[in-house]
Amino acid sequence: MPLSGITSGVTATPPTLTGVYVGTSGFSYASWKPDFYPPDAKPRDFLRRYAERLLTVELNATFYRLPSEEQLVAWAEQTPPGFRFAVKMNRRITHHGRLELIPTFCERVRTLGDRLGPILVQLPPSRPRDDGLLRLYMDSLDPELAWSREVIAAEVRRVKLTAATRMPAPRVSARAERNRSWLARNLTKETNPSIQA
């Protein structure tokens, strides 16, 4: 099965690496016209067109305010089966310590149904890594949001690395190496004029 890429003529394909979803932080960027969205694309069509090419997106809007249930349902309806929304936990919870809002957050994002993917917890830049706090967030999620409880993403922006805490470089699998080679051979300026030199 061929890999999908971000070109004007390529569409989303089922993931070839189990459990790997590739997407972006947001989808409603007019500046992506004409390279990603057609020049005549309307903002109301951005998500539908995005979901034709990528299988996940981060909902950054939920960090600032919780969209209405109607808005979340509308977004879910614009995406195909298998699409996943990575939902950023609201900043009143993660930055202001309002843990009592977690049930409301869970109730609201539940309306995404089977499109709900991982919950993204972004900690303030001034907060050091705190595994206990991350565990508290994870354990506080509604048990009915099983997939999201198992896959929680944390963005810790203040990390001090020392020799004792350095993570080893990730191992590159043979399949990933083949995929990288395929991309290098097939996504060239000749096959995709939108690639910059």
Secondary structure, DSSP 8 states (H G I E B T S, - for coil): -----SSTT------SSTT---EEE-S--GGGTTTTS-TT--GGGHHHHHHTT-SEEEE-HHHHS---HHHHHHHHHTS-TT-EEEEE--HHHHTT--GGGHHHHHHHHGGGGGGEEEEEEE--TT----HHHHHHHHHHS-TT-HHHHH-EEEE-------TTT--------HHHHHHHHHHHHHSSTTT-TTS--
